Structure formats: C-alpha cells, structure tokens
Amino acid sequence: MKRLVGAMFAMCIGALALADARIATEGERTAETLKQLERDWADAEKAGDGDKIGRIVADDWTGVDNDGRKLTKAQLIAHIKSRKDKTESVELRPMDVKVLGEAAVVQGSDIEKGTANGEQTSVEIIWMDVFANRDGKWVCVRSQSARAHSAEAETAWRPRWPI
C-alpha cells in the first residue's frame, strides 16, 4: 500500500512539473511574440508604414507621449504616414515582458535617430506598452513613453509620437 501511495504521489508531482513547464513554455512563446511585435513596430516606424502599425495597435489604443499628450490610433497613424519627422534608426534595448493571462506589459527602451523639424535627432526613449489578447491576436491597447535622462544619445529632444 505504501508503494502505491508513493507511486501516486510521484505521478502527481510529475504531472505538476509538466504543467509548470507547459505554462512556462507558453509564457516564453507569448513573450517572444510580443517582442517581435515591438520589433515590427520599430521597423514600421522607420519605413513610415502607418498601416503596419495600425495592425499592431488596437482600434481603441491610446498613448501618452513624452510631453504628456494623449494620442489616438488615428493620430498616431496619420503622423507616421506624414513623414513630418523621419525615424532613420531604432536601436531596441532589452525588453521585459510580464504576461498576465490575456494581458501583458512590455517595458523597454531604445535609441531613436532621425530628423525632426529638419534637424538631426538622437534620443533615448523609455517606454511601456500594454497588450491584450483579443480573439487569439495580441494587440497593443495602451502606450506611454518618456525621454531618458542620459547623455548617451541626446542631441535634440523628440517625442516618440509627436503630433
């Protein structure tokens, strides 16, 4: 009887370990998916591809830029397409992803170089995006960014999503 109870206990422990491994693997896949969406966003910003960004952000997306201005999805896309300010490069730094079921938060920073108002810019941005899994697809629902206080890449200030 002791052997049977011991075997059943060992099987339960093994099943729990497998369940934990499966959850960790799903979380890792989700984290990588979200990081790829962030990379896609950066690429779309460089290309001026507002339509691609439109597929990453939800219709009810809002963001807060470095000046504390609130933007809608329509304003973001219009600005990206206008090419008023051109992003030439985005050097993404390591990202931290926290998956909370059907929601997730991605925090990161990057150095963006380009032109704003006809002048060369280089600025480090710290940002956070909140994603929701809607009908099996991850979309960004909220964003906020701030200018980093770093001497490394500050030749001029430029908001992440200027109007």
C-alpha positions as CSV (number, residue, x, y, z in Angstrom):
1,M,0.0,0.0,0.0
2,K,2.8,2.4,0.9
3,R,4.4,1.7,-2.6
4,L,1.1,2.5,-4.3
5,V,0.6,5.8,-2.4
6,G,4.3,6.7,-3.0
7,A,3.9,6.0,-6.8
8,M,0.7,8.0,-6.9
9,F,2.4,10.9,-5.1
10,A,5.3,10.7,-7.5
11,M,2.9,10.8,-10.5
12,C,1.1,13.8,-9.1
13,I,4.4,15.7,-8.6
14,G,5.5,14.7,-12.1
15,A,2.2,15.9,-13.6
16,L,2.5,19.3,-11.8
17,A,6.1,19.7,-13.0
18,L,4.9,19.0,-16.6
19,A,2.1,21.5,-16.2
20,D,4.5,24.2,-14.9
21,A,6.9,23.5,-17.8
22,R,4.0,23.8,-20.3
23,I,2.9,27.2,-18.7
24,A,6.5,28.5,-18.8
25,T,6.8,27.5,-22.4
26,E,3.5,29.2,-23.3
27,G,4.7,32.3,-21.4
28,E,8.0,32.3,-23.2
29,R,6.3,32.0,-26.6
30,T,4.0,34.8,-25.7
31,A,6.9,37.0,-24.6
32,E,8.7,36.3,-27.9
33,T,5.6,37.1,-29.9
34,L,5.3,40.5,-28.1
35,K,8.9,41.3,-28.5
36,Q,8.6,40.6,-32.2
37,L,5.6,42.9,-32.4
38,E,7.8,45.6,-30.8
39,R,10.5,45.0,-33.4
40,D,7.8,45.1,-36.1
41,W,6.6,48.4,-34.7
42,A,10.1,49.9,-34.8
43,D,10.6,48.7,-38.4
44,A,7.2,50.2,-39.4
45,E,8.1,53.5,-37.8
46,K,11.4,53.6,-39.8
47,A,9.5,52.8,-43.0
48,G,6.7,55.2,-42.4
49,D,4.3,52.3,-42.6
50,G,1.3,53.5,-40.7
51,D,-0.8,50.6,-41.9
52,K,1.5,48.1,-40.3
53,I,1.4,50.0,-37.0
54,G,-2.4,50.0,-37.4
55,R,-2.4,46.2,-37.3
56,I,-0.2,46.2,-34.1
57,V,-2.3,48.7,-32.2
58,A,-6.0,48.2,-31.3
59,D,-8.7,50.4,-32.6
60,D,-9.2,51.8,-29.0
61,W,-5.4,52.3,-28.5
62,T,-4.3,55.5,-26.8
63,G,-0.7,56.6,-26.0
64,V,0.9,59.3,-23.9
65,D,4.0,60.8,-25.4
66,N,7.0,62.5,-23.8
67,D,5.1,65.8,-23.4
68,G,2.2,64.1,-21.7
69,R,0.0,64.5,-24.8
70,K,-2.6,61.8,-25.3
71,L,-2.8,60.3,-28.8
72,T,-5.4,58.1,-30.6
73,K,-4.6,55.4,-33.1
74,A,-5.8,57.7,-35.9
75,Q,-3.4,60.5,-34.8
76,L,-0.5,58.0,-34.5
77,I,-1.0,56.5,-37.9
78,A,-1.5,60.0,-39.5
79,H,1.7,61.2,-38.0
80,I,3.7,58.1,-39.1
81,K,2.3,58.4,-42.7
82,S,3.0,62.2,-42.9
83,R,6.8,61.6,-42.6
84,K,7.0,65.0,-41.0
85,D,9.5,63.6,-38.6
86,K,11.6,60.7,-40.0
87,T,12.9,57.9,-37.9
88,E,16.2,56.6,-39.5
89,S,17.1,54.0,-36.9
90,V,15.7,52.5,-33.8
91,E,18.1,50.6,-31.6
92,L,15.9,48.5,-29.3
93,R,17.4,47.7,-25.9
94,P,16.5,44.5,-23.9
95,M,12.7,44.3,-23.3
96,D,11.0,43.0,-20.1
97,V,7.7,41.2,-20.7
98,K,5.2,40.3,-18.0
99,V,2.3,38.1,-19.2
100,L,-0.8,38.3,-17.0
101,G,-3.2,35.8,-18.7
102,E,-4.9,37.6,-21.6
103,A,-3.0,40.8,-20.9
104,A,0.7,41.6,-21.0
105,V,3.1,44.5,-20.3
106,V,6.2,45.1,-22.3
107,Q,8.8,47.6,-20.9
108,G,11.8,48.7,-22.8
109,S,13.9,51.5,-24.1
110,D,15.5,52.4,-27.4
111,I,17.7,55.0,-29.1
112,E,15.9,56.7,-32.0
113,K,17.8,58.6,-34.6
114,G,16.2,60.7,-37.3
115,T,15.1,64.2,-38.3
116,A,12.6,66.4,-36.6
117,N,11.7,69.8,-37.9
118,G,14.6,69.4,-40.3
119,E,17.2,68.8,-37.6
120,Q,19.1,65.6,-36.8
121,T,17.9,64.0,-33.6
122,S,19.2,61.2,-31.4
123,V,17.3,60.4,-28.2
124,E,16.9,57.6,-25.7
125,I,13.2,56.7,-25.0
126,I,11.9,54.6,-22.2
127,W,8.5,53.1,-23.0
128,M,5.8,50.7,-21.8
129,D,3.2,49.0,-23.9
130,V,0.2,47.1,-22.7
131,F,-1.1,44.3,-24.9
132,A,-4.4,42.4,-24.8
133,N,-5.1,39.0,-26.4
134,R,-8.2,39.6,-28.5
135,D,-9.6,36.7,-30.4
136,G,-6.2,35.0,-30.3
137,K,-4.3,38.0,-31.6
138,W,-2.1,40.2,-29.4
139,V,-2.7,44.0,-29.9
140,C,-1.4,47.0,-28.1
141,V,-4.1,48.8,-26.2
142,R,-2.1,51.4,-24.3
143,S,1.4,53.0,-24.5
144,Q,3.4,55.5,-22.6
145,S,6.9,56.9,-23.3
146,A,9.4,59.2,-21.6
147,R,12.7,60.7,-22.5
148,A,15.5,59.0,-20.7
149,H,17.9,61.3,-18.8
150,S,21.0,60.0,-20.4
151,A,23.9,61.9,-22.0
152,E,24.4,58.9,-24.4
153,A,22.1,60.0,-27.2
154,E,20.6,63.4,-26.7
155,T,21.4,65.8,-29.4
156,A,17.8,67.0,-29.6
157,W,14.5,66.1,-27.9
158,R,11.8,64.5,-29.9
159,P,8.6,62.7,-28.6
160,R,8.0,59.1,-29.6
161,W,4.8,60.0,-31.3
162,P,4.8,63.8,-31.9
163,I,1.6,65.4,-33.3
